[in-house]
Amino acid sequence: MPNLWVDADACPRVARDIIVRAAERTATPTWFVANHAVPLPPSPWVKGLAVSQGFDAADNEIVERIQPGDLLITSDLPLALEAIERGARVMTTRGEALDKNNIRARVQMRDFMETLRASGEHTGGPSGYSDADRREFANALDRWLAKNPSR
């Protein structure tokens, strides 16, 4: 039975709500991992895991626990790379699939943009979470859950 892992530190609330509803509807074991307690409804399927404060503590906990075939929801590209290397599937909160064919290029672009920002260049940030992003994420999550039933 695959587990659903959520890098909850930066997960938009609307995406969190979509994940909770989907986990309940499909009886999928789901873990929200963060450096703080994440408000979640009481559920046999949805659990929060608050880890100690510290750089990448939540990421390290996810990498330690994730198994091949599990799904990780994150926009953290280095974390996504580690999860993919462990055989997990990865999706962003915008519904984008990250896999061995596209993750290295995405990490390299992230590192390049970080270098630009460090040199004083203003590169902007990600756009706000739109209704289209919400729909695309919900649809992508539903497709994954349909292909990977928990029962």
Secondary structure, DSSP 4 states (H G I P E B T S, - for coil): ---EEEEGGG--HHHHHHHHHHHHHHT--EEEEESSPPP----SSEEEEEPPSSTTHHHHHHHHH--TT-EEE---HHHHHHHHHTT-EEE-TTS-EE-TTTHHHHHHHHHHHHHHHHTT-----PPP--HHHHHHHHHHHHHHHHHS---
